[in-house]
Amino acid sequence: MVQGINGRVKRYVSVTMRVDEDGRIRPLSIQWYDGRTYPIDQVYSVCRRSSKRVGGDGLCYTVSIGGSKKQLYYEDPRWFVEEIVADDVPA
């Protein structure tokens, strides 16, 4: 396990997307549960994949958010990400 990371959890998020006339879906931004919105800079790939870290499967979009590659899953009709859960820091 990576130091500082306790694990990951499945976090459902709101996604603004565009659906082309041929039915292709393109996510444009993610809205986090606290209201912050993160624009998606680029979509690198789309494939059917399961999340081995948090469970669930669907279309996996490999996207760039703020210059970092992330996985965004479309589990029709909802979207989720693998949220990193930090280790508890002793006080």
HUVENZI-V904598 format. One record per residue. RES is the residue in three letters. BURIAL is # if it has 16 or more other ideal C-beta (glycine too) atoms within 10 Angstrom, else .. Layout:
res=RES burial=BURIAL
res=RES burial=BURIAL
This chain:
res=MET burial=.
res=VAL burial=.
res=GLN burial=.
res=GLY burial=.
res=ILE burial=.
res=ASN burial=.
res=GLY burial=.
res=ARG burial=.
res=VAL burial=.
res=LYS burial=.
res=ARG burial=.
res=TYR burial=.
res=VAL burial=#
res=SER burial=.
res=VAL burial=#
res=THR burial=.
res=MET burial=.
res=ARG burial=.
res=VAL burial=.
res=ASP burial=.
res=GLU burial=.
res=ASP burial=.
res=GLY burial=.
res=ARG burial=.
res=ILE burial=.
res=ARG burial=.
res=PRO burial=#
res=LEU burial=.
res=SER burial=.
res=ILE burial=#
res=GLN burial=.
res=TRP burial=.
res=TYR burial=.
res=ASP burial=.
res=GLY burial=.
res=ARG burial=.
res=THR burial=.
res=TYR burial=.
res=PRO burial=.
res=ILE burial=#
res=ASP burial=.
res=GLN burial=.
res=VAL burial=.
res=TYR burial=.
res=SER burial=.
res=VAL burial=#
res=CYS burial=.
res=ARG burial=.
res=ARG burial=.
res=SER burial=.
res=SER burial=#
res=LYS burial=.
res=ARG burial=.
res=VAL burial=#
res=GLY burial=.
res=GLY burial=.
res=ASP burial=.
res=GLY burial=#
res=LEU burial=.
res=CYS burial=#
res=TYR burial=#
res=THR burial=.
res=VAL burial=#
res=SER burial=.
res=ILE burial=#
res=GLY burial=.
res=GLY burial=.
res=SER burial=.
res=LYS burial=.
res=LYS burial=.
res=GLN burial=.
res=LEU burial=#
res=TYR burial=#
res=TYR burial=#
res=GLU burial=#
res=ASP burial=.
res=PRO burial=.
res=ARG burial=.
res=TRP burial=#
res=PHE burial=#
res=VAL burial=#
res=GLU burial=#
res=GLU burial=#
res=ILE burial=.
res=VAL burial=.
res=ALA burial=.
res=ASP burial=.
res=ASP burial=.
res=VAL burial=.
res=PRO burial=.
res=ALA burial=.
